[in-house]
Amino acid sequence: MRIYKVKKSWLYTSAKRNQVPVCRIAGMNYYSRKHMDALFGKSADVEAVNEWLFLLFCLMKLIYTTCL
């Protein structure tokens, strides 16, 4: 749940709707990692996105100042 940043109920609902293979061991549900990654994708690292946006902003500022 922390990997995909979704609540437990949404994880169960999405897995059931999309027929993700599940293995039940000692009362715990284990879902196929490959299928869950395909369903939810990996969540992005917020710090990396902020850094990328900052670099994009600097590049746009540089282009804008050189065009004047």
ChimeraX commands (.cxc) that place a marker at each C-alpha (Angstrom):
marker #1 position 0.00,0.00,0.00 radius 0.5
marker #1 position 2.87,2.35,0.72 radius 0.5
marker #1 position 4.46,1.44,-2.58 radius 0.5
marker #1 position 1.42,2.42,-4.64 radius 0.5
marker #1 position 0.11,5.14,-2.29 radius 0.5
marker #1 position -3.45,3.76,-2.18 radius 0.5
marker #1 position -5.66,2.66,0.70 radius 0.5
marker #1 position -6.05,-0.99,1.58 radius 0.5
marker #1 position -9.70,-1.07,0.47 radius 0.5
marker #1 position -8.83,0.33,-2.98 radius 0.5
marker #1 position -6.00,-2.16,-3.33 radius 0.5
marker #1 position -8.37,-5.08,-2.64 radius 0.5
marker #1 position -11.10,-3.68,-4.90 radius 0.5
marker #1 position -8.75,-3.02,-7.81 radius 0.5
marker #1 position -7.11,-6.42,-7.49 radius 0.5
marker #1 position -10.48,-8.17,-7.53 radius 0.5
marker #1 position -11.83,-6.13,-10.48 radius 0.5
marker #1 position -8.71,-6.76,-12.56 radius 0.5
marker #1 position -8.37,-10.42,-11.55 radius 0.5
marker #1 position -4.90,-10.08,-10.06 radius 0.5
marker #1 position -3.61,-13.50,-8.89 radius 0.5
marker #1 position -3.71,-13.81,-5.10 radius 0.5
marker #1 position -2.08,-16.31,-2.77 radius 0.5
marker #1 position -3.52,-16.70,0.74 radius 0.5
marker #1 position -1.04,-17.85,3.38 radius 0.5
marker #1 position -1.96,-17.91,7.08 radius 0.5
marker #1 position -4.83,-15.47,6.57 radius 0.5
marker #1 position -2.73,-12.94,4.67 radius 0.5
marker #1 position -3.30,-12.09,1.00 radius 0.5
marker #1 position -0.25,-11.86,-1.23 radius 0.5
marker #1 position -0.74,-10.35,-4.69 radius 0.5
marker #1 position 1.40,-10.81,-7.79 radius 0.5
marker #1 position 3.98,-8.02,-7.80 radius 0.5
marker #1 position 4.15,-8.01,-11.60 radius 0.5
marker #1 position 0.39,-7.58,-11.93 radius 0.5
marker #1 position 0.17,-4.90,-9.23 radius 0.5
marker #1 position 2.99,-2.89,-10.84 radius 0.5
marker #1 position 1.18,-3.08,-14.16 radius 0.5
marker #1 position -2.10,-2.05,-12.54 radius 0.5
marker #1 position -0.92,0.86,-10.40 radius 0.5
marker #1 position 2.50,1.65,-11.79 radius 0.5
marker #1 position 5.31,2.80,-9.59 radius 0.5
marker #1 position 4.71,6.02,-7.71 radius 0.5
marker #1 position 7.07,8.86,-8.55 radius 0.5
marker #1 position 9.51,10.26,-6.05 radius 0.5
marker #1 position 8.23,13.76,-5.24 radius 0.5
marker #1 position 11.72,15.16,-4.65 radius 0.5
marker #1 position 12.87,14.00,-8.08 radius 0.5
marker #1 position 9.82,15.62,-9.71 radius 0.5
marker #1 position 10.44,18.90,-7.85 radius 0.5
marker #1 position 14.08,18.88,-8.95 radius 0.5
marker #1 position 13.06,18.23,-12.56 radius 0.5
marker #1 position 10.52,21.07,-12.48 radius 0.5
marker #1 position 13.12,23.43,-11.00 radius 0.5
marker #1 position 15.58,22.60,-13.80 radius 0.5
marker #1 position 12.84,23.10,-16.39 radius 0.5
marker #1 position 12.01,26.49,-14.86 radius 0.5
marker #1 position 15.69,27.53,-14.98 radius 0.5
marker #1 position 15.97,26.45,-18.60 radius 0.5
marker #1 position 12.84,28.38,-19.58 radius 0.5
marker #1 position 14.14,31.46,-17.76 radius 0.5
marker #1 position 17.47,31.19,-19.59 radius 0.5
marker #1 position 15.74,30.89,-22.96 radius 0.5
marker #1 position 13.44,33.81,-22.19 radius 0.5
marker #1 position 16.30,36.12,-21.15 radius 0.5
marker #1 position 18.44,35.29,-24.20 radius 0.5
marker #1 position 15.55,35.92,-26.60 radius 0.5
marker #1 position 15.03,39.51,-25.42 radius 0.5
marker link #1:1,2 radius 0.2
marker link #1:2,3 radius 0.2
marker link #1:3,4 radius 0.2
marker link #1:4,5 radius 0.2
marker link #1:5,6 radius 0.2
marker link #1:6,7 radius 0.2
marker link #1:7,8 radius 0.2
marker link #1:8,9 radius 0.2
marker link #1:9,10 radius 0.2
marker link #1:10,11 radius 0.2
marker link #1:11,12 radius 0.2
marker link #1:12,13 radius 0.2
marker link #1:13,14 radius 0.2
marker link #1:14,15 radius 0.2
marker link #1:15,16 radius 0.2
marker link #1:16,17 radius 0.2
marker link #1:17,18 radius 0.2
marker link #1:18,19 radius 0.2
marker link #1:19,20 radius 0.2
marker link #1:20,21 radius 0.2
marker link #1:21,22 radius 0.2
marker link #1:22,23 radius 0.2
marker link #1:23,24 radius 0.2
marker link #1:24,25 radius 0.2
marker link #1:25,26 radius 0.2
marker link #1:26,27 radius 0.2
marker link #1:27,28 radius 0.2
marker link #1:28,29 radius 0.2
marker link #1:29,30 radius 0.2
marker link #1:30,31 radius 0.2
marker link #1:31,32 radius 0.2
marker link #1:32,33 radius 0.2
marker link #1:33,34 radius 0.2
marker link #1:34,35 radius 0.2
marker link #1:35,36 radius 0.2
marker link #1:36,37 radius 0.2
marker link #1:37,38 radius 0.2
marker link #1:38,39 radius 0.2
marker link #1:39,40 radius 0.2
marker link #1:40,41 radius 0.2
marker link #1:41,42 radius 0.2
marker link #1:42,43 radius 0.2
marker link #1:43,44 radius 0.2
marker link #1:44,45 radius 0.2
marker link #1:45,46 radius 0.2
marker link #1:46,47 radius 0.2
marker link #1:47,48 radius 0.2
marker link #1:48,49 radius 0.2
marker link #1:49,50 radius 0.2
marker link #1:50,51 radius 0.2
marker link #1:51,52 radius 0.2
marker link #1:52,53 radius 0.2
marker link #1:53,54 radius 0.2
marker link #1:54,55 radius 0.2
marker link #1:55,56 radius 0.2
marker link #1:56,57 radius 0.2
marker link #1:57,58 radius 0.2
marker link #1:58,59 radius 0.2
marker link #1:59,60 radius 0.2
marker link #1:60,61 radius 0.2
marker link #1:61,62 radius 0.2
marker link #1:62,63 radius 0.2
marker link #1:63,64 radius 0.2
marker link #1:64,65 radius 0.2
marker link #1:65,66 radius 0.2
marker link #1:66,67 radius 0.2
marker link #1:67,68 radius 0.2
view
